[in-house]
Amino acid sequence: MLASELSPRLDRLPVSRFHRRVMYGVCFAFFFELADLNSFAYAATGLQQYEHMSVGTIANVTSASFGGMFLGAMVGGRLADRLGRRRALIWSVAWFSLFSLLNAVAPNTAVITLARFLTGVGLSAMTVIAITYLAELMPQSHRGRMQGAALAIGLVGIPAMAFFARAVVPTGPDGWRWVFVAGAVGVVSLALILRLPESPRWLLDHDRPDEAEATLAAIEAEVSRDVGELPPPAAAPPPLPAVTSVGSLFRGGLGGRTLMLVGAWVFQTLGFYGFTAWVPVLLADHGFTLTKSLTFTAITTIGAVPGALLAWFVSDRYRRKAPLIAVAVVIAVCGLAYGISFNTAAILVFGFGVSFFIQTFAALLYAYTPELYPTGLRNTGSGFAYGTGRLANIAGPYIVSALYGSFGYPWVFVYIAACWALAALVIGLFGPPTGDVALEELQPAAPGGEAATAPA
């Protein structure tokens, strides 16, 4: 069996209980990953008040977590290409759950910093592996929708963590510790992930055609039991040479895609965490009470879930690129408006808008990134782009801290708006459209060559 034969068989499958089972396994892991990812932003207000942690120290700890995310994306992505999507996903969830618990028992700032670094390794690895796993198992007409749905369900973890933090952080000196205990509960998602199959595309790419055939046949049988007789697969496209050399990520057509995705992820990450990681602290430092700043933040995070669901309606229909550009521009406008608003209603409206569209963008970019790489480098390439964004954000907290200290509160949001505008520009100038196209048809015709993109 060739990859060109496997793709039509996977892509012709109607969405069924099997696909929803895969999505639920991933989104349950996303729930705890996203809750844990934002946990320090909410715990920081308690550390600031009860442990007298300064804004500069908060910046140091936040930067350490992004250093871990860079390492996790790079190493986790490569391991998933070498060892398998399912195995790497299991290990990444176990890793971030264990080290989140270390945050909860940390006796001092040094241990908190180390714990956030190690937690970041698992969080980032899990994200990169999960988006690739979904891309390889979902039919081409629903890749974007299912990424959006998985992220939307997972994003419930953000307001859940925000409201949980609002309840426990103000209770006393150890209230912030319970925020990290909640993140460690993510280990229970392994009960669902252990029941999922390995990606047939990965098996075939690693010269295991019999296992790929057996796995695909089992998937087809499960789908057939659910929906009835399956439609015939489309004609197989011509086979393409396998691309496994890491150097191919930086040459020719793949090199251009990597450069574009690095730019998109860097600006997205700086803009995303410039807002989500700092708003609670900035509001508190700007004169709002601890409880009020956490309440504002918790309310605005409610926009995250419907924001990701918006991607369900636009991702596959408009081929990713156009929605990515439009949404980034809207975030820039809402972020700028947030920074010059000082009454409660405006803060809530524009904060909700930023939280809403940030997650629309994230769902679109999660679907878009793995589509642009061949199977042998799909996790490695996605991990490099995603991880470079996390690496760049080591500087993000210091940029925010310097802007706030030197120029004041509004200029932090000018910076955030500029990041989102640059993300839109990079994708608009250099990003190819994808959407309802087989993964194999989106890949280079030869190593280092230009990609052939079929019409939707």
N, C-alpha and C positions, 0 to 999 in steps of 0.2 A: 504494500500500500504506500502511495506517495502522499505528501502533504497536500498536493493539488487535488487528490481524490478525497482526502479526509475533510477538507474545508467545505465542499458542497454538501456533504452528509451532515455535518454539524449545523450549517447555516440554514438547511431546509427544515429543521425541526421546529414545530410550533412551540411557543412558550408553554411550559407544563409544570407539574409539581416538581419535577427534577430541577428545572431552572430556578424555581422559587426556593427550593431547598438550598441550592448553592448560594442564592442571594441572601437568604436568612442567616446562613452560617457566617458569611462575610460581614453582613451588616451588624450582627450581634457583636462580632469582634470590633467593628468600627465604633459601636456604641461606647465601649469601654476605652478604646484607643482615643477617641475624640474627647471623652470626659477627662481622661488622664492628661491628654495633651494640654488642656486648658486649666488643669488643677492648680498649677503654681500661680497663675494669674489671680485666682480667687484666694488661695492660701496666703499670697503675698501681703494682702491687706492685714491679716492677722499677725503675720511675722513682723510687719512694719509697726503695728501697734503694741504687740505684747513682747516681741523679741528685740524691738528697736532696730530692725534691719533698715538700713538706709536705701534710698532710691538707687545709689551706685552699686550697693551689694546685690540688690534685686536684679540689676542689669547683669552683674557677673554670673549669677546663678542661671538667669535666662539664657545668657550666651553659652554657658556650659551645656545646657540641654540641647541647644542647636548644634553644638559640636558633636554631641552624641547622635543626633539625627542625621548629620552628614555621614558619619561612620556607618550607622545602621543602614542607610539607603545604599551606600556603595557596597558594603560587604553583603548585606541581605539580598540585594539585587543580583549580585554575582553568584551567591550560593544557590539562589532559586533557579538560576539558569544551569547550574552544575548539578544540584542535588534533587531538584524537583520543586514544583510550586507548593504542593500540599505539605510536604515535610518541612519546608522552610516557613510556611505560614504557622504551623503548629509551634515550632521553636520560637518564633518571634512573639507570639501571644504569651507563651509561658515566660519568656524573658521580661517583657515589660510589666507583667503582673507581679513577678517576684521583686523587681527593683522598685516598683511603686510602693511596695510595702516597706522597703528600706527607707524611703522618704518619711514615712509615718513615724518611724522610731529614731530618726536622726537626732543625735544629741547636740549638734552644733552646726554652724554654717558650712564648715568644710565637708561634713558628711552629706548635708543637703545638696551641696554642689556636685559631689561625686554621684550621689543617687540620681539627681536629675540628668546627669550625663549618661549614666547607664540606662536609665528609663528611656531616654531619647533614642538610644540605639535600637531598642525593641519596637518603639512606637513607629519610627520611620521605616524600619524593615517591614513591619506588618503592612503599612499602607502601600508601599511599592509592590509587594508580593500580591496583595489582595486585588489591586486594580488590574494587574496582569492576568491573574487567575480568572477573574470575571470576563475580561476581554476575550480570553481563549475559549471559554465554554459557552458564552451566549451567542445566539444566532445574530448575523450581521444586522438585521433590521431592528434589533432590540439592544444592541450593545450600549448605546448611550442611555436609553431609558432605564435599563437595569442598573447601570452605574449610578444614575440619579436616584433611583429608588433605594438602593443599598445605602447610599450616603445619607439620604433623607431620614431613613429609619435610624441609622447610626447617629445622626446629628441630634436625636432626642437626648443623647448623652450630654450635650453642652448645656441646655437649660436645666436638665436634671442635676448636673453637677453645680451649676450656678445657684439654683435654689437650695440645694443641699448645703453649699458653702454659706449661703446667707443665713441658714438656720444654725449651723454649728460653729462657724468661725467667731462670731461675737460672743459665744458662751463663756470664753475664758482663755487662759494662756495655752491650753492644749487643744483648743477647738480646731485649729488648722490641721492637726495631725489626722483627724477623721476624714478630711478631704482626700488624702492619699490612700487611706484604707479603702475608700470607695473605689479608687482607681484599680486597686489590686484585685478586686472581685472579677476583673476581666478574665481570669483563668477559667471561669465556668463556661466561657464560649467554646472551649476546646471540646466539650461534649457534642457540639454540632459539627465542628470542623473535622473531627476524627471520622465522621460518617461520609465525608465527601471523597470523590475519586480524584486521582491524579489527572492532570490535563493530558488528553490524548495527543495534542500537538507537541507537548514537551516529550512524551514517550517516543513519538515517532522521530523527533529531532535528535534523540539520543540513541538511535539505532535499536529501538525495541518495538519493531512493528507488530509482533504478535500480541504484546501487552496493549499497544495502542488499539489494535483491532478488537481485542476482548473488552477493553474499557468502553470503546465507542459502541460496540454491539450491545453492551449492558445498558448504556445510556439510551440507545434507540429503543430497546425493549421496554425500558421504564416509561419512556415518553409514549410509546405505542399503547401500552396498557392504560395510560391516562387519557389520551386524545383519540385513539383509534388508528386507522391505517395512515401511514406516513406518506407524504408526497414524495415523488422521485427526486433524487438529487439533480442539480443542474450539471451541465457538462463541465468536466474538470478543466481548469485553465492550464496552460503549458507550465510544467514544473520549473521552478527557479532554483539556481544553485544555493546551497546552504551558506549562510553568513554567520560565522562564529568568532572571527578574530576581533578582539576588542579594538584594535586599531582601525577597523572599518567604521567605528562610530565617529571618527574624526576626518574621514575622507569622502570626497564626492558628495552625492546626494544625501547620504546618511550624515555626513559631517555638517551640512547645511541645516538639516533638521535638528541635530543635536545642539548646534549653536542657537537656533531659534528657541528651542525648548528651554535651554539654560537661561536665556534672557527672560522668557515668560515666567519661569519658576522663581528666578531671583527677585523680579519686581513684584510678583504676586505674593511671595513670602514676606518681603519687607513691608508691603502694604497691609497684608493680612494681619501679621503679628504686631505691626506698629499700632494697629487698632485694638485687636482683641486682647493682647497681653498687657496693654498699658492703660486702657480706659479706666478700670477700677481704681488703680493707684492714682492716676492723674485727677480723676474726679474727687477722690478723697483729699488729695494734696491741694486741690483748687478750692476747698472750702466746704464741700459736701461731707456730711457725716459718714462714718464707716458703713452703717446700715443703709443709708440712702444711696451711696455709690454702688453698693452691691445690689440693691433693689433695681436701680436703673439698668445695670449691666444684665441682671437676670431677665428683666422684661424684654430688653432688646434682643437677647439671644433666642427668643421665641421665633423670630423671623428666620432662623437658620433652617428649620425643617421645611416650611413651604418654599423657601428659596431653592433648596435642592430639588424639590418636586417640580419646580418650573422647568428644570433641565429635562424632565421626562417629556415635556411637550415640544421643546425646541431642538433638543440635541440631535436626534436622528433626522428630523425634518429639514433642518437648515445646515446640516453637514459640519457642525461644530465651530468652524472658523468664524462665521458671521456672528453667531450668538456670543462667542468669547469676546470679540471686539466690542460689541454693543454693551454687554454687561460690565466690562471693565470701565468704560466711560461713565456709566451710571454710578458705579461705586465711587469713582473719583469725585463726581458732583456731590453725592450724599456725604462723603467724608469731609469735603471742604465745608459744606453747610453745617455739619455737626460741630466743627471747630469754631465757628463764629456764632453758635447758638448758646444762650445762657439761661433760657427759661425751660421749665420742665417739659412742656409739650414738644418743643422743637428738639430737645435732646432725645426724647423718646422716639419721635417720628423719624429723624434722620439716623439715629442709632439703629432703629429697626430696619431702615432701608439698607444700611451698610451690611448688617448681619444677614439680611435676606439675600442680597445679590452676591455677597462674597461666597455664599454656599452654592448659588447657581453657577458661578464661575468655577468653583472647585469641582463640582460634579462634571462639568464640561471638560475641564482640563484632565481630570482623572480618566475620562473616556478617551480623550484625544491623545495623551502621551504614549500609552503602550501600542496604539495603532500604528505609530510611525516607525516601528522597529520590527525586524524579522524575528522569528521564534527563538533562534539561538542567542539573540542579544536583547530580547524584549525586556527582561527584567534588568539586565545590566545597563542598557541605555536609559530606561525609565528611572532606575536608581541613580544614575549619574546626574540626570537633569534635576530630579527631585532633590537629591542630596546636595547639589551645588547651591540650590536655593536655600537650603537649611544652613549650609556653610556661610553663605553671604550674610545670613541673618545673625551670625555671631556679632557682626558690627551693628545690627539693627538697634538693640537696646542702648548702645552707646550713642548712636545718632539721635535717638529720641531723647535720651537724657541730656545731651549737649544742646539740642534745639530748645528743649523746655527750660533748661537753666539759663541759656543765653538770650533767647528771644521771646519765650513765653508760650503759653498754652496753645494759641491759634496756629503757630507755625509748625507744631507737631502734625496738625491735620493738613497743612499745605504740603508737607513732605509725603504724607500718606496718599493724598490725591495725586501727586506727581508720580508716585510708584505705579499706581493703577493706570494712569495715562500712558506711561512707558510700556506697560504690559500690553495694552491695546495696540500700540504702535508696532511693537516687535512682531506680534502675531499677524497684524494686518499686512505688514510688508513682506514677511518671509514664510508664513505658515500656509501649508497646503490644506484644502478641504478634505474631509474624510467622510464620515457618515455611513450610509447604508451600502457598504462595499466590503467584500471579503478581505480579511486581513492579508491574505497572500497577494491580492491584487494591489495592495497599497505599498508593497515592498519594492526595493530596487530590482531591476531586471538582471543586474549583475553586481557583484561586490563593488561598492564604491560608485555605482552608477546612479542615474536619476530614477526616481520612483515613477511608476506608471499608475495613475489614479483613474479608475474607471468611473463613469458617471453613475450617480445614485439612481 
